[in-house]
Amino acid sequence: MKSGDPEYQHLFQIFREECKEHIHNLNEGLLALERQPKEASLEGILRSAHSLKGAARMMGIKTLETLAHYLESVLTQLDRGEKEVSPPIMESLYRNVDAISKTLSSLEKIPAEGAAASDAKQEAQPPHAAPKDEGAALTTVRVQTDKLDTLINLVGELLVSKIEALEDLRHLEETLGLLEEWRKQPETKQATFRNRIEALNDELYGIIQGLSENTHRLERLVDEIHAGVRDLRLLPLSTILDPFPRMVRDLSRDLGKEVELLLEGTSTRLDKKILEEIREPLIHLVRNSIDHGVEPPEERIEQGKARQGRIVISARQEGGRVLISVKDDGRGLDRQTIERVAVEKGIVSAEEIGRWLDEDVWDLVFRSGFSTAQTVTEVSGRGVGLNAVVAKVEGLKGFLRVESKAGEGTAFKLSLPLTLSTTHVLLFLAGGEIFCLPTDVLESTLVLSLDQITSIEGKGTVVINGLPLAFIQLADLLRLPHEDGKKGTIPALLLQTPRGRVVLGVDALLGEEEIVAKGLGKLLSRVPHLSGGTILSKGQIALILDPNDLVRSLARQAASRSISASPTPAGEPALALNKRRKKKVLVAEDSLTTRTLEKNILEAAGFDVTTAVDGEDALVKLHEKSFDIVISDVQMPRMDGLALTEKIKRDERFKEIPVILITGLETEADKRRGVEVGADAYITKASFDQKHLLEVLQRLV
């Protein structure tokens, strides 16, 4: 059999997949052996080394056979006790596996020359010089036989429907032919066709009925086949994560750290295309966690942590999306350092960034060229890795956000669509143009009356279920012309993304549709707010909006209006806030719902809000940072609001801080008790409303 023969090429593909499985087993086995040399079993990796050697011999690839033979020999000596596990031996085994992977990669790149023919080129390269496999496209997909059987049966039904459709078409052509023949006859002879013509009505009805039934059957079959083929493209996350444990082991040793990688939910499946694209971003995030997140062993011990750091990659499916988290237990992001670098680079002023929330500060690490690393290394410091990560994720119609806590670690959380083949979208008009948004970011559609849209601090706002949310006409955001408010109501979209919830006003809602998204090409790839386009079922062209970019733009416009806000119109709440610094409010409330409501109202009004779950928690936070005002519930566990107020007013450090009590206790005795302990205002929940709370705040602050 010659290397150029199709039969040989097919055999080589099988050999390649087998080799990859053995390389994966070898890496996993060596990692287990290194961690627990006395407990680890060598049976599995010995079998892989032996099988790999035999397969290479059958293919006539001498280099792979030699490398596998050396691996098998050393493992046999370890198994028999003739050698002991030691760092030099482990490094030798790892380098050998790397050489096998390198050889296989080089053979994949030159299949036309033949594996055996290129073998001599590999023999001159020593095993220790081989770089690690950088990964390749997912060229093959393993399919369960029952899924193939289902598709084959569906295709069989499709063929039957095709035959029936052709038969209906033949009958229709015969009928039309008869009509044409009758039309060409002289009037004197048309009477002879009359009986036959009268029967055509029934025949045409039967043909139309058959075509209708067949069309519905074809629609069902096409949908089922499409779903089946799409399912075949779904591969488990483990497909790309298999090399990660070895990568973490090698990189952490290079950096003088000890890091354990845990993988959870790796059976979660994604589209093959998404897996290919997300591999490099995940590598960036893991390398970033090792380099910037996890501390050296000595530093971790000083901080009371375990000597060995931990990185957890977890995944789960929620509806039509897959959530992936890369979390470490390291030092966390340093807000002060990020602020300093941002100011030094002229990204933002020190005064402005001091008002930012943590999540806004964390977003800076994704900016191109932004890096807090003191030196540039092969691992990091260039400021391009995380920017490339967020660009790749959003290019896949995904989201990326970061959560971090000083001393406890950082978590990068990705939300990705399950598949890219089709997208379910909502269609709507804005500025006279057709746009669409994926329904998975759409919380609901709304119809707003004009009096529901108010302004707080110069920002458009609507209150949905008691929560104030940012509002803007989509046409205004996109700078398109539109007529405003003539009908008295505005159709609107309530979007929920990892960057927040916003409400967008539109001209009209057009319904939902399943679309195939298309790229915009190089000339339009950088147009703001757009992620692609599509051709609708009626032939119209619609542009697909980028929800991430929309929320970012709305946040920037709101921030701009907030800084240079015009005087508050009459009839709206007037908040005399210090523009140079947000007033800091501490909210103590044991009810999550009430706590969230108050926090959202206050933040929408321009306050910097910190929450506490009860009085004791509030006292701790009072000692940690300064506040301009305290808002507290009365009835809370551990320490109630009355006791909290009393402690605040008796402490010289806090007694000047105004305290507002918000409670369901409405009797005069309850109010008198609140006044006795020093409360500056008492609001009952029965009479609670947003305007009253903000007016009390204005008076006290």
C-alpha positions in Angstrom: 0.0 0.0 0.0 1.5 3.3 -1.1 1.3 6.5 1.0 -0.5 8.4 -1.8 -3.3 5.8 -2.1 -6.8 6.8 -0.8 -6.8 3.6 1.2 -3.6 4.6 3.0 -4.8 8.1 3.6 -8.0 6.7 5.2 -5.9 4.4 7.4 -3.6 7.2 8.4 -6.7 9.2 9.6 -7.7 6.3 11.8 -4.1 6.0 13.1 -3.9 9.7 13.9 -7.1 9.6 16.0 -5.8 6.6 17.8 -2.5 8.3 18.5 -4.3 11.3 19.9 -6.2 9.1 22.4 -3.0 7.4 23.5 -1.2 10.8 23.9 -4.1 12.0 26.1 -4.0 8.9 28.2 -0.2 9.1 28.6 -0.4 12.8 29.8 -3.2 12.0 32.2 -1.4 8.9 33.5 1.9 10.8 34.0 0.2 13.6 35.9 -1.4 11.0 38.2 2.0 9.3 38.6 3.7 12.5 39.5 1.1 13.5 42.1 0.9 10.1 43.8 3.8 7.9 42.7 3.0 5.1 45.2 -0.7 4.9 44.6 -0.9 5.5 40.8 -1.4 2.5 38.5 0.9 2.1 35.5 -1.3 -0.4 33.7 -3.2 2.1 31.6 -0.2 4.1 30.4 1.8 1.0 29.7 -1.0 -0.3 27.6 -1.2 3.0 25.7 2.6 3.1 25.1 2.6 -0.5 23.8 -0.4 0.0 21.6 1.1 3.2 20.1 4.3 1.3 19.4 2.5 -1.5 17.6 0.3 1.0 15.5 3.4 3.0 14.5 5.2 -0.2 13.4 2.1 -1.2 11.3 2.2 2.2 9.6 5.9 2.0 9.0 6.7 5.2 11.0 10.0 4.3 12.6 10.4 7.5 14.7 7.1 7.1 16.5 7.8 3.4 17.1 11.2 4.2 18.6 9.8 6.9 20.9 7.0 4.7 22.1 9.4 1.8 22.7 11.6 4.1 24.9 8.5 5.2 26.8 7.3 1.6 27.3 10.7 0.5 28.5 11.0 3.2 31.2 7.4 2.6 32.4 8.1 -1.1 32.6 11.2 -0.5 34.8 9.1 1.8 37.1 6.4 -0.9 37.2 8.8 -3.6 38.2 10.5 -1.4 40.8 13.8 -1.3 38.9 13.6 2.5 38.9 11.9 5.0 41.2 9.8 7.9 40.3 12.0 11.1 40.4 11.8 14.6 38.8 14.5 13.7 36.1 12.7 10.6 35.1 9.3 12.4 34.9 10.8 15.2 32.8 12.2 12.6 30.5 8.9 10.9 30.1 7.1 14.2 29.5 9.6 15.2 26.9 9.1 11.8 25.2 5.3 12.3 25.0 5.9 15.8 23.7 8.2 14.4 21.0 5.5 11.9 20.0 2.9 14.7 19.8 5.3 16.8 17.7 6.0 14.0 15.3 2.4 13.3 14.8 1.7 17.0 14.2 4.4 17.2 11.5 3.0 14.1 9.8 -0.5 15.6 9.7 0.9 18.7 7.9 2.4 16.6 5.0 0.0 13.8 4.3 0.7 13.9 0.6 4.4 12.9 1.1 3.3 10.0 3.2 4.1 9.4 6.9 6.9 6.9 6.3 8.5 9.0 3.7 8.8 11.9 6.1 10.0 9.7 8.9 13.7 10.3 8.3 13.2 14.1 8.7 12.1 13.5 12.3 14.9 11.2 13.4 17.5 14.0 13.5 15.4 15.9 16.1 16.1 14.9 19.7 13.0 14.4 21.9 13.8 17.2 24.3 13.7 19.7 21.4 10.1 19.0 20.5 7.6 21.8 21.3 4.3 21.0 22.8 1.3 20.3 20.5 -0.4 23.6 19.8 -3.7 22.0 18.9 -5.4 21.7 15.6 -8.8 22.1 14.1 -11.4 19.5 15.1 -11.4 17.6 11.8 -13.4 14.6 12.9 -16.5 14.0 14.9 -17.5 10.7 16.5 -21.1 9.9 16.1 -23.3 7.4 18.0 -24.8 4.8 15.8 -28.4 5.4 17.1 -28.1 9.1 15.9 -27.0 8.0 12.5 -29.8 5.5 12.3 -32.3 8.2 13.2 -31.0 10.5 10.4 -31.0 7.6 7.9 -34.7 6.9 8.7 -35.5 10.6 8.3 -33.7 10.7 5.0 -35.8 7.7 3.9 -39.0 9.5 4.7 -37.7 12.5 2.8 -37.2 10.4 -0.3 -40.7 9.1 -0.1 -42.0 12.7 0.2 -39.9 13.7 -2.8 -41.5 10.9 -4.9 -45.0 12.0 -3.8 -44.2 15.6 -4.6 -43.0 14.6 -8.1 -46.2 12.6 -8.7 -48.3 15.6 -7.6 -46.3 17.7 -10.0 -46.9 15.2 -12.9 -50.7 15.3 -12.2 -50.6 19.1 -12.2 -48.8 19.2 -15.5 -51.3 16.8 -17.1 -54.2 18.9 -15.9 -52.6 22.1 -17.2 -51.9 20.4 -20.5 -55.6 19.4 -20.8 -56.6 23.0 -20.1 -54.2 24.3 -22.7 -55.5 21.8 -25.3 -59.1 22.9 -24.5 -58.2 26.6 -24.9 -56.7 26.0 -28.3 -59.9 24.2 -29.7 -62.5 26.1 -31.7 -65.6 27.0 -29.8 -67.6 24.4 -31.8 -65.3 21.6 -30.5 -64.9 22.9 -26.9 -68.2 21.3 -25.9 -66.7 17.8 -26.4 -64.3 18.6 -23.6 -66.9 20.0 -21.2 -67.4 16.9 -19.1 -63.7 16.4 -18.7 -63.2 20.1 -17.8 -65.8 20.0 -15.1 -64.0 17.1 -13.5 -60.8 19.2 -13.4 -62.0 21.2 -10.4 -62.1 18.1 -8.2 -58.7 16.9 -9.5 -57.0 20.3 -8.9 -58.5 20.4 -5.3 -57.0 16.9 -4.7 -53.6 17.9 -6.1 -53.5 21.0 -3.9 -54.5 19.1 -0.8 -51.8 16.5 -1.5 -49.2 19.2 -2.1 -50.2 20.9 1.2 -49.9 17.7 3.2 -46.6 16.9 1.5 -45.3 20.4 2.2 -46.1 20.1 5.9 -44.4 16.7 6.0 -41.3 18.1 4.2 -41.2 21.0 6.7 -41.2 18.6 9.6 -38.6 16.3 8.1 -36.3 19.2 7.2 -36.6 20.6 10.7 -35.8 17.2 12.3 -32.9 16.5 9.9 -31.5 20.0 10.6 -31.8 19.4 14.4 -30.1 16.0 14.0 -27.2 17.3 11.9 -26.8 20.2 14.4 -26.7 17.7 17.2 -23.9 15.8 15.4 -21.8 19.0 15.6 -22.2 19.3 19.3 -19.0 18.1 21.1 -18.2 17.9 24.8 -16.0 20.6 26.2 -13.5 17.9 27.2 -12.6 17.7 23.5 -10.5 20.9 23.9 -9.7 20.7 27.6 -7.9 17.4 27.6 -4.4 19.0 27.2 -5.1 21.6 29.9 -3.9 19.7 33.0 -0.5 19.1 31.3 -0.3 22.7 30.3 -1.0 23.9 33.8 1.5 21.5 35.2 4.3 22.7 32.9 3.6 26.5 33.1 3.2 26.5 36.9 6.6 24.7 37.3 8.2 27.2 34.9 6.9 30.1 37.1 7.9 28.4 40.3 4.3 27.8 41.5 2.2 24.9 42.5 -1.2 24.8 40.8 -3.9 22.1 40.7 -6.5 22.2 37.8 -10.0 20.9 38.4 -12.4 20.3 35.5 -16.2 20.2 36.2 -19.0 19.7 33.7 -16.7 18.9 30.8 -19.4 16.7 29.3 -21.3 19.9 28.5 -21.6 20.1 24.7 -21.1 23.0 22.3 -21.0 23.5 18.6 -17.8 22.3 17.0 -17.1 25.7 15.5 -17.5 27.4 18.9 -15.1 24.8 20.5 -12.5 25.5 17.9 -12.7 29.3 18.5 -12.9 29.2 22.3 -9.8 27.1 22.9 -7.3 29.9 22.6 -9.3 32.3 24.9 -9.6 29.6 27.6 -5.8 29.1 27.3 -5.3 32.8 27.8 -7.5 32.9 30.8 -5.8 29.9 32.4 -2.3 31.3 31.8 -3.4 34.6 33.1 -4.7 32.9 36.3 -1.4 31.1 36.8 0.8 34.1 36.1 -1.2 37.0 37.7 -3.7 35.2 40.1 -2.1 32.3 42.0 0.6 33.3 44.4 4.0 31.5 44.9 3.9 28.8 47.6 5.7 30.9 50.2 3.4 33.8 49.7 0.3 31.6 50.0 1.6 30.0 53.2 2.2 33.5 54.7 -1.4 34.4 53.9 -2.7 31.2 55.6 -3.6 29.5 52.3 -2.8 26.0 51.1 0.6 25.8 49.5 -0.9 24.6 46.2 -3.2 27.0 44.3 -6.3 25.9 42.5 -7.9 26.7 39.2 -11.4 25.4 38.4 -12.8 25.3 34.9 -16.5 24.5 35.1 -19.3 24.4 32.6 -23.1 24.0 32.5 -25.9 24.5 30.0 -28.7 26.9 30.6 -31.4 26.9 27.9 -29.7 27.7 24.6 -26.5 28.9 26.2 -23.4 27.4 27.8 -21.8 29.0 30.8 -18.1 28.5 31.4 -16.2 29.7 34.4 -12.4 29.9 34.9 -11.8 30.6 38.6 -8.7 30.7 40.7 -8.1 31.1 44.5 -5.3 33.6 44.1 -4.7 37.2 45.1 -7.6 38.7 43.1 -7.5 41.9 41.1 -5.9 44.9 42.7 -8.2 47.9 42.3 -5.6 50.4 43.4 -3.1 49.2 40.8 -5.6 49.1 38.0 -6.8 52.7 38.9 -3.2 53.9 39.0 -2.3 52.4 35.6 -5.6 53.7 34.1 -4.8 57.2 35.3 -1.2 57.0 34.1 -2.3 55.9 30.6 -4.8 58.8 30.4 -7.8 56.5 30.2 -9.7 58.2 32.9 -9.1 60.8 35.6 -8.4 59.9 39.2 -11.5 61.8 40.3 -13.8 60.0 37.9 -12.5 56.4 38.4 -12.9 56.8 42.1 -16.7 56.9 41.5 -16.7 53.7 39.4 -18.1 50.4 40.7 -15.7 47.4 40.9 -17.1 45.8 37.8 -16.5 48.9 35.8 -12.9 49.0 37.0 -12.4 45.3 36.2 -13.5 45.9 32.6 -10.3 48.0 32.1 -8.2 44.8 32.1 -9.8 43.9 28.8 -8.7 47.1 27.0 -6.1 46.7 24.3 -2.6 47.6 25.6 -3.7 47.7 29.3 -1.4 45.7 31.6 -0.4 45.9 35.2 2.6 43.6 34.7 5.9 45.1 35.6 7.8 43.1 33.1 7.0 41.5 29.7 7.4 37.7 29.6 6.5 34.9 27.3 3.4 34.4 29.4 2.0 38.0 29.8 2.7 41.7 30.1 1.9 42.8 26.6 -1.7 43.8 27.3 -3.1 42.0 24.3 -4.2 38.6 25.7 -7.4 39.6 27.6 -8.4 42.1 24.9 -8.2 39.3 22.3 -10.2 37.1 24.7 -13.2 39.4 24.9 -13.1 40.2 21.2 -13.2 36.5 20.4 -16.0 35.8 22.9 -18.2 38.7 21.7 -17.4 37.6 18.1 -19.1 34.3 19.0 -22.2 36.2 20.2 -21.1 35.6 23.8 -20.5 37.6 26.9 -17.6 37.8 29.3 -17.5 39.3 32.7 -15.1 39.1 35.6 -15.7 38.8 39.4 -12.9 39.3 41.9 -12.3 39.7 45.6 -9.0 40.8 47.1 -7.1 37.8 48.6 -9.8 35.3 47.5 -9.3 35.0 43.7 -10.8 35.9 40.4 -13.5 34.3 38.2 -13.8 34.9 34.5 -17.4 33.9 33.4 -18.2 33.3 29.8 -21.7 32.9 28.3 -21.8 31.3 24.8 -24.5 30.2 22.5 -25.0 26.4 22.1 -24.7 26.6 18.4 -24.0 29.2 15.7 -25.9 27.5 12.8 -29.1 29.4 13.4 -30.3 32.0 15.9 -33.8 32.8 17.1 -34.4 36.5 17.0 -37.0 39.2 17.6 -37.5 41.5 14.6 -38.4 45.2 15.1 -38.3 48.6 13.4 -36.2 51.5 14.6 -35.6 54.6 12.6 -37.5 53.0 9.7 -35.0 50.2 9.4 -35.4 46.5 10.3 -33.2 45.2 13.1 -33.1 42.0 15.2 -31.7 40.8 18.5 -31.2 37.3 19.8 -34.2 36.3 22.0 -31.8 34.9 24.7 -30.9 38.5 25.8 -34.6 39.6 25.6 -36.3 39.5 29.0 -39.6 40.8 27.8 -41.3 43.2 25.4 -43.1 46.2 26.8 -45.6 48.9 25.8 -44.7 52.1 27.7 -46.9 55.1 28.1 -45.1 58.4 27.8 -45.7 59.3 31.5 -43.8 56.1 32.5 -40.6 57.6 31.1 -38.9 60.0 33.6 -35.5 61.5 34.1 -33.2 61.0 37.1 -29.9 62.9 37.0 -30.4 63.6 33.4 -30.8 59.9 32.5 -33.9 58.5 30.8 -35.5 56.0 33.3 -38.4 53.7 33.5 -39.6 51.7 36.6 -40.2 48.1 35.9 -41.6 46.0 38.8 -40.4 48.6 41.2 -36.9 48.8 39.8 -35.7 51.9 37.9 -33.9 51.0 34.7 -32.0 53.0 32.1 -34.1 53.9 29.0 -33.3 55.3 25.6 -34.9 55.3 22.1 -32.9 52.8 20.0 -33.1 55.2 17.1 -31.5 57.9 19.2 -28.7 55.5 20.3 -28.1 54.5 16.6 -28.5 58.2 15.5 -31.4 57.4 13.2 -34.4 59.8 12.5 -37.7 58.8 14.1 -41.0 60.3 15.1 -41.5 60.5 18.9 -44.6 60.0 21.0 -47.4 60.6 18.5 -49.3 57.5 19.5 -49.0 58.1 23.2 -47.3 54.7 23.7 -43.9 53.3 22.8 -43.0 49.6 22.1 -39.9 48.7 24.1 -37.5 45.9 24.7 -36.2 44.9 28.1 -32.8 43.4 27.7 -30.8 41.5 30.3 -27.1 41.0 29.7 -24.2 40.4 32.1 -23.5 44.1 31.8 -27.0 45.0 33.2 -30.6 45.5 32.3 -31.8 48.3 30.0 -34.9 49.3 28.2 -34.8 50.3 24.5 -37.7 52.1 22.8 -38.4 51.0 19.2 -40.9 52.0 16.5 -42.7 48.7 16.1 -42.4 45.0 16.9 -42.4 42.6 13.9 -42.4 39.1 15.5 -39.9 36.3 15.9 -37.9 34.3 13.3 -35.2 31.7 13.0 -32.3 33.2 11.0 -28.9 32.3 9.7 -26.5 35.0 10.7 -24.0 36.4 8.1 -20.9 38.4 8.7 -20.7 42.0 7.5 -17.4 41.8 5.8 -14.2 43.8 6.4 -15.6 47.2 5.5 -18.4 47.0 8.0 -16.9 44.8 10.7 -16.1 47.8 12.9 -19.4 49.5 12.6 -20.7 50.2 16.2 -23.6 48.2 17.6 -23.8 45.7 14.7 -22.7 42.0 14.9 -24.0 40.8 11.5 -26.9 40.7 9.1 -29.4 38.2 7.7 -31.9 37.7 4.9 -35.4 37.2 6.2 -37.9 34.7 4.9 -39.6 37.4 2.8 -36.4 38.4 1.2 -35.8 41.6 3.4 -32.4 42.4 4.8 -32.1 42.9 8.6 -29.1 43.9 10.7 -28.3 42.0 13.8 -27.5 44.3 16.8 -24.8 43.6 19.3 -26.4 43.7 22.8 -23.0 44.1 24.6 -22.2 47.2 22.5 -25.7 48.6 23.0 -25.4 48.4 26.8 -21.9 49.9 26.7 -23.0 52.8 24.6 -26.0 53.5 26.8 -23.8 53.4 29.9 -21.4 55.9 28.3 -24.1 58.3 27.2 -25.8 58.1 30.6 -22.4 58.8 32.3 -21.9 61.8 30.0 -25.3 63.2 30.7 -24.8 62.6 34.4 -21.6 64.6 34.6 -22.9 67.5 32.6 -26.5 67.2 33.5 -28.8 70.2 32.8 -31.0 71.6 35.6 -33.7 69.2 36.7 -37.0 69.9 35.0 -39.9 71.0 37.2 -41.9 68.2 38.6 -39.0 65.7 38.7 -37.1 64.8 41.9 -34.3 67.3 42.5 -31.2 65.7 44.1 -28.6 68.2 45.2 -25.8 65.7 44.9 -22.1 66.7 45.0 -20.9 66.2 41.4 -17.4 65.6 42.5 -18.2 62.6 44.7 -21.1 60.3 44.9 -22.8 60.3 48.3 -22.2 57.0 50.0 -25.2 55.2 51.5 -25.2 52.1 53.7 -28.4 50.0 53.4 -29.1 47.5 56.2 -32.0 45.1 55.2 -32.4 41.4 55.8 -34.9 40.9 52.9 -33.1 40.3 49.6 -36.0 41.7 47.6 -36.3 44.9 49.6 -32.5 45.3 49.8 -32.2 45.0 46.0 -35.1 47.4 45.4 -33.6 50.1 47.6 -30.1 49.6 46.1 -31.4 50.0 42.5 -33.4 53.1 43.3 -30.5 54.7 45.0 -27.9 53.8 42.4 -30.2 55.0 39.6 -30.4 58.3 41.5 -26.6 58.6 41.6 -25.6 57.3 45.0 -22.8 54.9 45.9 -24.6 52.1 47.7 -23.2 49.4 50.1 -25.6 46.8 51.5 -25.6 44.9 54.8 -27.8 41.9 55.7 -28.5 43.0 59.3 -27.3 45.4 62.0 -24.2 43.6 63.0 -23.1 43.4 59.3 -23.8 47.2 59.0 -21.6 48.0 62.0 -18.7 46.0 60.5 -19.0 48.0 57.2 -19.2 51.3 59.1 -15.8 50.5 60.6 -14.4 49.5 57.2 -15.4 52.7 55.2 -17.1 56.1 55.7 -20.7 56.7 54.8 -22.8 59.9 54.3 -26.1 58.3 55.4 -27.5 55.0 56.8 -30.9 53.5 55.7 -32.0 50.5 57.9 -34.9 48.2 58.4 -36.1 47.8 62.0 -36.9 44.1 62.2 -33.7 42.2 61.4 -31.9 39.1 62.9 -28.9 39.4 65.2 -29.2 43.2 65.6 -32.3 45.1 64.7 -32.4 48.6 63.3 -33.2 50.3 66.6 -30.1 48.8 68.3 -28.0 49.7 65.2 -29.2 53.3 65.3 -28.5 53.5 69.0 -25.0 52.3 68.6 -24.4 54.7 65.7 -25.6 57.7 67.7 -23.6 56.8 70.8 -20.3 56.4 68.9 -18.3 59.6 68.5 -17.1 58.5 65.0 -20.6 57.9 63.6 -23.0 60.0 65.5 -23.2 62.8 62.8 -24.3 60.3 60.2 -28.0 60.6 59.4 -30.1 57.4 59.9 -33.4 56.7 58.1 -35.5 53.8 59.4 -37.7 52.0 56.9 -40.1 49.6 58.6 -43.5 47.9 58.6 -44.1 49.0 62.2 -46.5 51.8 62.0 -47.8 52.6 65.5 -47.0 55.9 67.2 -45.1 53.9 69.9 -42.9 52.4 67.2 -42.2 55.8 65.7 -41.5 57.3 69.1 -39.0 54.5 69.9 -37.2 55.3 66.6 -36.9 58.9 67.6 -35.7 58.0 71.0 -32.7 56.0 69.7 -31.8 58.9 67.4 -33.3 58.2 64.0 -33.3 61.2 61.8 -36.3 60.0 59.7 -38.9 57.2 59.9 -40.6 55.8 56.8 -43.2 53.1 57.0 -43.3 50.5 54.2 -47.0 51.0 53.7 -46.4 54.6 52.6 -43.0 53.9 50.9 -42.5 55.3 47.5 -39.4 56.2 45.5 -40.1 59.9 45.4 -40.6 60.2 49.1 -37.3 58.3 49.9 -35.3 60.5 47.5 -36.9 63.7 49.0 -35.9 62.6 52.5 -32.4 61.8 51.3 -32.1 65.2 49.7 -33.1 66.9 52.9 -30.7 64.9 55.1 -27.7 64.9 52.7 
